[in-house]
Amino acid sequence: MASSSPSSSSAVKRLSNLSNHLCPTNSNPLVKVSAQVSQALSTGLPVVALESTIISHGMPYPQNLETAKEVEAIVRDNGAVPATIAILDGVPCIGLNLEQLERLARMGKSAQKTARRDIAYVVATKRNGATTVSATMFFAAMVGIPVFVTGGVGGVHRHGEHTMDISSDLTELGRTPVAVVSAGVKSILDIPRTLEYLETQGVCVAAYKTNEFPAFFTETSGCKVPCRLDSPEECARLIDANRKLNLGNGVLIAVPIAKEYSASGSLIESAIQQALTEAREKNITGNAETPFLLARVNEITGGASLASNIALVKNNAAIGAKISVALTQLLK
């Protein structure tokens, strides 16, 4: 048998790399991948995963539906295929159609907020689940989507050294090779301890066009990042290296909110302190705490925090899509 030429061997390797990075790696019968997302993955088109908790728990109907549609449109306008992830009637769905998006939006908080720990239960009991960062990362990795866009990831809660309230998002980043594009972590959390915990988990934390880790509603947190990335192409090279080295962990790319939408740091911080006090007085803890705090901060700031939240998600979607496109081009 004739041996392959060096050029053909290189071509095979490039195709193999593309397949390993962007094509579905799981044919689990419990999971349903939409036709559009499946085709995109199988043909090497850029895909961006999106969570669904922001739809069901992040804002009221119909604002949540309009925001979800706008975010998906932004992903498409920037050259990638959106794949919103949720569990409907016990079936994990990777890529929702308009009817499914509307159903989830109308469902609101009756859809169970679903982190990794909840997945088996929601599936087994045929419930509806809105996926958080950890669950969305899990499903994205399962089908081979390397880039995931969200608003902000969870973290170590304030006074977490006493309560041990640490989001499963952080351990998911430590064991799931998906790049998460977010506006940092919510400023209702303990940002320095969150960054320390991410370091313990071996997670590469990068900031986009800045040297400082953003604080969700505001551009700065006072915390420096170990690396800075200044273009989608630089982000793509980092993701590619992380995956090719088989480090087994995710990458967190923190994008600061646009200046025109950045709420006053002192206003937000004052609202956070008030909301934290109320949460303690009402004994609101666990996964109920973050939705309560965000809702109260929005009320106290007269809607300014929600407007900022929506703006940063849209900004992240545009950048995440560009990163996904750059990664696809790099692998080709």
N, C-alpha and C positions, 0 to 999 in steps of 0.2 A: 504493500500500500504506500502511495506517495505521501511524503510528509507535508504538513501545512507550511505555507510560506510565512515568514515573519509578519508580513502585513496582514494576512488573513488571521493569524493567531492574535494579533493586536485587536483586530476588529471583533473577534469572538469575545475577547476579554472585556472590551468596551460594552458590548451588548450584555454580557453577563453582569457587569457592574450596574448597568441601567436596570436590568431585571431585578437584581437584588435590592435596589433602592426604591423603585417606583411601582413594581408590579405586585398584585395581590400575593401574599404569602400564606394565606389561610383560606381553606374552603369549608370552614365550620358550617354545618347545616343549620345551626341555630341563628346565624347571622345573615341578614339580607343586605346586599350591596345594590344600590340603584343601578339601572342600566347605564346611565350617563357616567357615573363614577367608575363602574367596572370597565367600561370601554376606555375611559381616560387612563386608568391604571394599566390596563393590558397593552395600550399603545404608547405608553411612555409620556403622556401629557401631564403637565403640572396639576396637582390637586392640593387643595388646602382644607384641612379638617376644621370644623367649627363646633363649638359646644352648644348645648341646648338649655342649660340652666338659666342663662341670661334671658332666654325667651319666656320660660315659664315662671321664673322667680325674680327676674331682674326688673321688670316694669309691667304696668297694666296693659290689658287689651284695649284698643287695637294698636297702641304705640309699640308693643313688643313685636307684633307681626310686621309692621312697617319697617321697624329697625332691622329685623331678621332678613327681610327681602332686600333692603338697601345694602346690608353687609354682603349678602350673596352677590348682588349686582356689582359691587365694588371689586370683589374677587374676580368675577368674570371680565370686567372692564380692564383689569390689569393682567389678563392672559391666563388665568388659572380656572380650574373647575372647583366650585364649592362643594363640600361634603359635610352638611350639618348632620350631627349624630344624636340619636335618641333611641329609647326603647319604647316601642308601641305594642301594647297587648302582649308583652313578654318577648317580643322579637327585636333584637338590636338592629337598628336600621342605619346604614352608612349612606347618607345622601337622602334628603327628604324632598318630596315634591311639594307643590304649593298647597295642595289639600292637607297633607300631613303637617306642614308648617302652621297652617291656620288652626288645625285641630289642637296642636300643642299649645299654640298661643291662647286659644280659648280655654284650654284646660287650666292654665295658670298654675297656682300652687297645689292643685290637686294631683299634679304629676309629681311623683316622688323624686326628691333631689337625690341623684344617684352617683355616689363615688364608687371606687373599685370594690369596696367591701360589700356594697349593696347589689352589685350586678347579678350574682347568682340568685338572690332572693327575688328580685324584680322579675327576672326571666322565669324562674320556677313557678311563681304565683301569677304569671301572665299580667303583670301590672304595667302601668305606663311610667317611664322614668326619664327625667331630664338629666343628661350627663353633665357632671362637673368636669374640672380639668383632669383629674386622675382617671376617671372612667373614659373620657374622650381620648386621652392619650393611649389607653389600653386598646381601644377599638381601632384607633388610627394605626398603631403598630401592627395589630393583627392582620390588617388588610394591605399594609405597605404604604401608608401615607406618611411621608417624612416631615411635613410641616403642619403645624396646628396654630391657629390664631385665637386668642381670647382677649378679654379685657385685662384682668389681672389674675395672677395665681394666688392661691392661699399661702399661708405662712405660719410662723410662730405667733400665737396671740399674745397680746400684752399680758404680763404676769404669767406667761407660759412656763416659766421656771417653777411655778407653784402648781399650776393646773395641769401641766403636760398637754395642753391643747395645741396640737401641732397638726396642720393640714396634711392629709394624705397626698396632696399635690407634690409635696417636697420629696417624699419617699418614691413617688411615681417617677419624678424627674431623675431620681437616682438609679432607677432600674429599667427604664423604658426609653429606647433610642428614638425619640421624637423631638424635633426642635419646636419649642414653644415661643411664639411671638406675643409679648404682652407689654402692658405699661408698667412693668415691675410688679410689686405686690401692693395690695390695698393699704392705704395709710392708716387704716384702723388697726393694723398689725404692728408687731415689733420688728421693724425692718433690719436693724443690725443683727439680732438673733436669727432672723430668717436667713440672712446671708451666711452666717456662721453654720447653720444647719445644712444649707446647700453645699457648702464646702465639705462638710463631713460626709455628705452623700456623694461627693466626687463630681458634682454638677458644674460644668463650665457656664459661668454667668458673664454675658457680654452686654454692653450697652451700645445703642445705635446712635452714632454721631455725637456721642458725649462720653465723658470720663466718669460720670456720676450716675449711680443707680436712681432711676425715677421713682417717685412715690405716688404713682397712680394718678391722683387728681392734680398733682403738681410735678414740675419737671425735675426737682432735686430732692434728695433725702439727706444729704450730708455724708452719704456712704459712697466710697469709691468702688469701682468694679475692676476685676483683674484684667479684663481686655475690652478693647473698643473696636467696633466695626463701623466702617463709614460708607458701605454700599451693599446692595443685595448680593453682588458677586463675592464680596468678602464673607458675608454671612454664609453663602452657599459653600465656599471652600472650607469653612469651619465645620459645617454640618457634614460635608463629604469626608473630611479627615476623621471626625468623631466616629462615623459609621464604619469606614474602612479599617480603622484600628480596632473595631469590635470592642470598644470601651463599655458598651452595654448600658450607657446612661443617656439621658436627654441633654439638650442644650437650652438654656434660657436666654433669649434675646430680648432685652428690655428697651422699649421704645418710649421716649418721653412724650407726654401729651403736647399737642401744638400750643404755642404760646398764647394764641388768642382765646383758647378754651381753658387755660390753666386757671383754676379757681384760686382765690386768695388763700395762701397757706395758713395764715392765722385764723381766718374764718372757718376753714375746714377743720383745723386742729381743735378749735374751741367747740365746734359741733361734735367732733369725735369724743372729746372728753365728757361732754354732757350725755351723749348716747351710751358711752361705756358705763357711766354711773347708773343710768336707768336700767341697763341690762343686768348689772349686778343686783340692783334693788329688786328686780323682777325675777332673778335667778334664771336668766336666759343664757344657756350655755350650748356647747357642742355645735352641730351643724345648723342650729336655729339662730346662733348668735350673729353670724355675718349678715344674713338677710335683714335681721332686725336693725343692726347697726347702720347698714347702708340706707334703709328706709328712713330711719330717724335722722340721719345726717342730711338726707335729701329734704326732709320736712323742715329741719332747722335752718337750712341754707336757702329755703324758698325755691327749691328745684335746681339750684346751680350745680349741685353735685351730679344729678342725673344727666343734665345736659352735657356736662364734662365727660361722664361715663360713656354716653353714646358717641360723642366725638372721638374719644380715644379708641373705641372699638373699631370705628370706621377707618381711622388712621392706621391702626394695626393691620386691618384687613388688606389695605392697599400695599403696605410694606411686605406683609407676609406673602401675598400673591406674587410680588416681584421677586422675593427670595425663592419661592417655589419654581418660578420660571427660570431664574438663574441657575438653580440646582439642576433642573432638567437639561439645560443647555450644557452645563459643565459635564454631566454624565454622558452626554451624547458625543 
